[in-house]
Amino acid sequence: MLMRSLRRGLYLASVVIWLFAALSVVARPAYAYYIDPGSGLVTLQIVSSTFVGIIFLIRKRIRQVFERFGRSPQKADKSDE
């Protein structure tokens, strides 16, 4: 049963690949010389999220280095209240 479904899946995958290849060969080129209005905001979102992700990654790595050497960042002492 498993082999049959695996063969069927591989067959369907090969059909899709061949269909995509055939359509890629006969496709006409699209001469679109414009940029969509929303593409600038998408680009800005990609750049800003990459920047913020790098900052969080750096913070995490710095904390790991401090914890490895025995220094943990100072936390507020709630016992003094």
C-alpha positions in Angstrom: 0.0 0.0 0.0 2.8 2.4 0.9 4.8 1.6 -2.2 1.7 2.1 -4.4 1.1 5.6 -2.9 4.8 6.4 -3.2 4.9 5.4 -6.8 1.7 7.4 -7.5 3.2 10.5 -5.8 6.4 10.2 -7.8 4.4 9.8 -11.0 2.3 12.9 -10.2 5.4 14.9 -9.3 7.1 13.9 -12.6 4.0 14.8 -14.6 3.9 18.2 -12.9 7.6 18.8 -13.5 7.3 17.9 -17.2 4.2 20.1 -17.5 6.0 23.0 -16.0 8.9 22.4 -18.3 6.7 22.3 -21.3 4.9 25.4 -20.4 8.1 27.2 -19.7 9.4 26.5 -23.2 6.3 27.7 -24.9 5.7 30.8 -22.7 5.8 34.2 -24.4 7.9 36.8 -22.8 6.1 39.5 -20.8 7.3 43.0 -21.5 6.2 44.6 -18.3 8.3 47.7 -17.5 6.6 48.8 -14.3 6.8 48.2 -10.6 3.7 47.6 -8.6 2.8 50.2 -6.1 3.0 47.8 -3.2 6.4 46.4 -4.1 8.2 49.3 -2.4 6.5 48.6 0.9 7.2 44.9 0.6 10.9 45.7 0.0 10.9 48.0 3.0 9.2 45.3 5.1 11.8 42.7 4.1 14.7 45.0 4.9 13.3 46.2 8.2 12.4 42.7 9.4 15.9 41.4 8.4 17.5 44.3 10.4 15.3 43.6 13.5 16.0 39.9 13.2 19.7 40.5 13.1 19.5 42.7 16.2 17.6 40.0 18.2 20.1 37.4 17.0 23.0 39.5 18.2 21.4 40.1 21.5 20.8 36.4 22.0 24.4 35.5 21.2 25.8 38.2 23.5 23.6 36.8 26.4 24.9 33.3 25.7 28.5 34.6 25.8 27.9 36.3 29.2 26.1 33.3 30.6 29.0 31.0 29.5 31.5 33.2 31.4 29.3 33.4 34.5 28.0 36.9 34.1 24.3 37.2 33.7 22.6 40.5 32.9 21.5 42.4 36.0 17.9 41.8 36.9 15.7 43.9 39.1 15.7 42.6 42.7 12.1 42.2 43.9 13.1 41.2 47.4 14.0 44.8 48.3 10.4 46.0 47.9 
